[in-house]
Amino acid sequence: MLLHFNLLSQSEFGGYLTPFLSSSFGEIYVHATEIFILKYWFILSILLIIIVFISAISVKTRNKFLFANEIVNKGNILTIATNKKGELSFCSDQITELLGYTKEEVMGLGFGN
Protein backbone atom coordinates (compact mmCIF):
# COMPACT_ATOMS: atom_id res chain seq x y z
CA MET A 1 0.00 0.00 0.00
CA LEU A 2 1.42 3.36 -0.99
CA LEU A 3 -0.03 6.77 -0.11
CA HIS A 4 0.88 9.67 -2.35
CA PHE A 5 1.45 13.19 -0.97
CA ASN A 6 2.75 16.31 -2.67
CA LEU A 7 4.43 19.19 -0.89
CA LEU A 8 3.02 22.58 -1.87
CA SER A 9 5.10 25.74 -1.74
CA GLN A 10 4.84 28.21 1.13
CA SER A 11 3.09 30.75 -1.05
CA GLU A 12 0.42 28.36 -2.30
CA PHE A 13 -0.95 26.68 0.83
CA GLY A 14 1.45 27.31 3.70
CA GLY A 15 3.71 24.35 2.97
CA TYR A 16 1.34 21.64 4.21
CA LEU A 17 1.38 18.08 2.94
CA THR A 18 -1.63 17.78 0.69
CA PRO A 19 -2.61 14.47 -0.90
CA PHE A 20 -2.82 14.05 -4.66
CA LEU A 21 -1.86 17.59 -5.75
CA SER A 22 1.15 18.27 -7.92
CA SER A 23 3.76 20.94 -7.24
CA SER A 24 7.24 21.97 -8.24
CA PHE A 25 8.77 20.82 -4.93
CA GLY A 26 8.49 17.09 -5.53
CA GLU A 27 6.53 14.20 -4.16
CA ILE A 28 6.61 12.50 -0.79
CA TYR A 29 5.58 8.85 -0.58
CA VAL A 30 4.46 7.41 2.74
CA HIS A 31 4.51 3.62 2.88
CA ALA A 32 2.07 1.62 4.98
CA THR A 33 5.01 0.32 7.02
CA GLU A 34 5.93 3.90 7.94
CA ILE A 35 2.37 4.55 9.09
CA PHE A 36 2.52 1.28 11.04
CA ILE A 37 5.76 2.40 12.72
CA LEU A 38 4.32 5.84 13.52
CA LYS A 39 1.29 4.24 15.18
CA TYR A 40 3.49 2.15 17.41
CA TRP A 41 5.77 5.09 18.25
CA PHE A 42 2.65 6.98 19.29
CA ILE A 43 1.45 4.07 21.46
CA LEU A 44 4.93 3.72 22.95
CA SER A 45 5.00 7.44 23.75
CA ILE A 46 1.65 7.22 25.53
CA LEU A 47 2.86 4.21 27.54
CA LEU A 48 6.02 6.06 28.55
CA ILE A 49 3.97 9.05 29.70
CA ILE A 50 1.82 6.71 31.81
CA ILE A 51 4.92 5.05 33.31
CA VAL A 52 6.44 8.42 34.20
CA PHE A 53 3.15 9.53 35.78
CA ILE A 54 2.89 6.34 37.86
CA SER A 55 6.52 6.69 38.92
CA ALA A 56 5.91 10.26 40.05
CA ILE A 57 2.91 9.16 42.12
CA SER A 58 4.97 6.33 43.62
CA VAL A 59 7.79 8.70 44.60
CA LYS A 60 5.31 11.15 46.10
CA THR A 61 3.67 8.40 48.17
CA ARG A 62 7.04 7.10 49.36
CA ASN A 63 8.12 10.61 50.39
CA LYS A 64 4.91 11.06 52.40
CA PHE A 65 5.51 7.72 54.13
CA LEU A 66 9.13 8.61 54.94
CA PHE A 67 8.01 11.97 56.33
CA ALA A 68 5.39 10.32 58.56
CA ASN A 69 7.92 7.69 59.64
CA GLU A 70 10.38 10.44 60.63
CA ILE A 71 7.70 12.14 62.74
CA VAL A 72 6.74 8.90 64.53
CA ASN A 73 10.23 7.51 65.13
CA LYS A 74 12.30 10.67 65.61
CA GLY A 75 9.94 12.69 67.75
CA ASN A 76 9.95 12.99 71.54
CA ILE A 77 6.66 11.14 71.89
CA LEU A 78 6.16 7.41 72.43
CA THR A 79 3.80 6.02 69.81
CA ILE A 80 2.26 2.57 70.26
CA ALA A 81 -0.51 0.62 68.56
CA THR A 82 -2.39 -2.43 69.76
CA ASN A 83 -4.53 -5.06 68.09
CA LYS A 84 -8.05 -6.00 69.22
CA LYS A 85 -6.66 -8.30 71.93
CA GLY A 86 -4.71 -5.42 73.49
CA GLU A 87 -1.30 -6.74 72.44
CA LEU A 88 1.26 -4.26 71.15
CA SER A 89 1.54 -4.50 67.37
CA PHE A 90 3.63 -1.34 66.83
CA CYS A 91 5.83 0.90 68.91
CA SER A 92 8.11 3.73 67.90
CA ASP A 93 11.88 3.70 68.27
CA GLN A 94 11.56 6.08 71.24
CA ILE A 95 10.48 3.24 73.56
CA THR A 96 14.11 2.37 74.34
CA GLU A 97 14.99 5.97 75.14
CA LEU A 98 11.87 6.67 77.24
CA LEU A 99 11.16 3.31 78.96
CA GLY A 100 14.40 1.38 78.61
CA TYR A 101 12.86 -1.57 76.72
CA THR A 102 13.70 -2.60 73.16
CA LYS A 103 11.01 -2.95 70.54
CA GLU A 104 11.50 -6.72 70.44
CA GLU A 105 10.93 -7.02 74.21
CA VAL A 106 7.53 -5.32 74.18
CA MET A 107 6.06 -6.52 70.88
CA GLY A 108 3.16 -8.88 71.52
CA LEU A 109 2.85 -7.93 75.17
CA GLY A 110 -0.38 -6.49 76.53
CA PHE A 111 -0.88 -3.61 78.94
CA GLY A 112 -1.41 -5.99 81.86
CA ASN A 113 1.90 -7.85 81.35
Summary of the structure (lengths in Angstrom):
residues: 113
radius of gyration: 32.8
end to end distance: 81.7
largest distance: 94.7
contacts: 238
relative contact order: 0.09
helix: 50%
strand: 20%
